[in-house]
Amino acid sequence: MPSRLPKGYRPSEDEPFMGKRQREFFRRKLIGWRSKLLRESTLTLDELKESENNQPDCADRASVETGRFLELRTRDRERKLISKIDSALERLAGKTYGYCEETGEPIGLKRLLARPVATMSVEAQERHERLEKTHNNQ
């Protein structure tokens, strides 16, 4: 059962990390973000269905196609983000949300507020990126 949050609630370092209130805050944040992305995706699909590509001028037709391509590319990135949001919601349900998948340590509120789908602490993410960069350069 979702708990009530005080109006204007923001997680703070003064309360237990990933306690009931913080979990509910992030659950609502993730669900709201997911809903917004899905609404935008539906609008884009509706617009693409309604728009016609009967532009007599080649330059106009190319401009319309470029716009469509960029819009679809953005929606593809958002589709991947929705998948990450769903994973974060699963971690919330399993009470592993907010903890680094590599070290098990808390990710930290500042990072989670900035990137609610984060799965690693800043330190672990930086280590991961350094290793990835090293492997790609070999």
C-alpha positions in Angstrom: 0.0 0.0 0.0 1.5 3.3 -1.0 2.2 5.6 1.9 1.2 9.3 2.1 3.9 11.9 1.6 3.8 15.4 3.0 3.1 18.1 0.5 6.4 19.2 -1.1 8.3 16.3 0.4 11.9 15.8 -0.8 14.2 13.0 0.5 16.8 14.1 2.9 20.0 12.7 4.4 18.4 13.1 7.8 16.1 10.2 7.4 16.8 6.4 6.9 18.1 5.7 3.4 15.4 4.1 1.3 12.9 4.1 4.1 9.2 4.0 3.3 8.9 7.7 2.4 11.9 7.7 0.1 10.8 4.6 -1.7 7.3 6.1 -2.2 8.8 9.4 -3.4 11.0 7.6 -6.0 8.1 5.2 -7.0 5.9 8.2 -7.7 8.7 10.0 -9.6 9.4 7.0 -11.8 5.8 6.3 -12.5 5.2 10.0 -13.4 8.2 10.0 -15.7 7.2 6.8 -17.4 3.6 8.1 -17.9 4.9 11.3 -19.5 7.2 9.4 -21.9 4.3 7.1 -22.9 2.0 10.1 -23.5 4.6 11.8 -25.7 5.2 8.6 -27.6 1.5 8.2 -28.3 1.3 11.8 -29.5 4.2 11.3 -31.8 2.6 8.2 -33.3 -0.7 9.9 -33.8 1.1 12.9 -35.5 3.0 10.5 -37.8 -0.2 8.7 -38.8 -2.0 12.0 -39.5 0.7 13.8 -41.4 1.0 13.3 -45.1 4.2 13.4 -47.0 2.8 15.0 -50.2 5.3 17.7 -50.4 5.8 18.6 -54.1 9.2 20.3 -53.4 12.1 17.9 -52.8 13.7 20.2 -50.2 10.4 20.4 -48.2 10.0 16.6 -48.4 13.6 16.2 -47.2 13.0 18.6 -44.3 9.8 16.7 -43.2 11.7 13.3 -43.4 14.6 14.7 -41.4 12.1 15.9 -38.7 10.5 12.5 -38.6 13.8 10.7 -38.4 14.9 12.8 -35.4 11.5 12.4 -33.7 11.7 8.6 -34.1 15.2 8.5 -32.9 14.2 10.5 -29.8 11.3 8.1 -29.2 13.7 5.1 -29.5 15.9 6.6 -26.8 12.8 7.1 -24.7 11.7 3.5 -25.3 15.0 2.4 -23.8 14.6 4.8 -20.9 11.1 3.3 -20.2 12.8 -0.1 -19.9 15.2 1.3 -17.4 12.3 2.9 -15.5 10.5 -0.4 -15.4 13.7 -2.1 -14.0 14.0 0.7 -11.4 10.4 0.0 -10.4 11.1 -3.7 -10.0 14.1 -2.9 -7.9 11.9 -0.7 -5.7 9.4 -3.5 -5.3 12.3 -5.8 -4.4 13.8 -3.2 -2.0 17.2 -3.2 -3.9 16.5 0.3 -5.4 19.0 2.9 -4.4 21.9 0.4 -3.8 24.8 -0.1 -6.2 24.5 -3.3 -8.2 28.2 -3.6 -8.1 29.1 -2.8 -4.5 25.8 -3.0 -2.6 26.5 0.4 -1.1 23.9 3.2 -1.2 24.0 5.1 -4.5 23.2 8.4 -2.7 20.2 10.7 -2.8 21.8 13.4 -4.9 22.6 10.9 -7.7 19.2 9.3 -7.5 17.4 12.7 -7.7 19.5 13.6 -10.7 19.2 10.1 -12.3 16.4 8.0 -10.8 17.3 5.0 -12.9 20.9 4.9 -11.7 22.1 1.4 -10.9 25.6 2.2 -9.7 27.2 4.7 -7.3 29.2 7.5 -8.9 32.5 5.8 -8.0 31.4 2.4 -9.4 30.1 4.1 -12.6 33.4 5.9 -13.1 35.3 2.6 -12.6 33.0 0.9 -15.1 33.5 3.7 -17.7 37.3 3.6 -17.3 37.4 -0.2 -17.8 35.1 0.2 -20.8 37.3 2.9 -22.3 40.4 0.8 -21.7 38.9 -2.3 -23.4 37.7 -0.2 -26.3 41.1 1.3 -26.9 42.8 -2.1 -27.1 
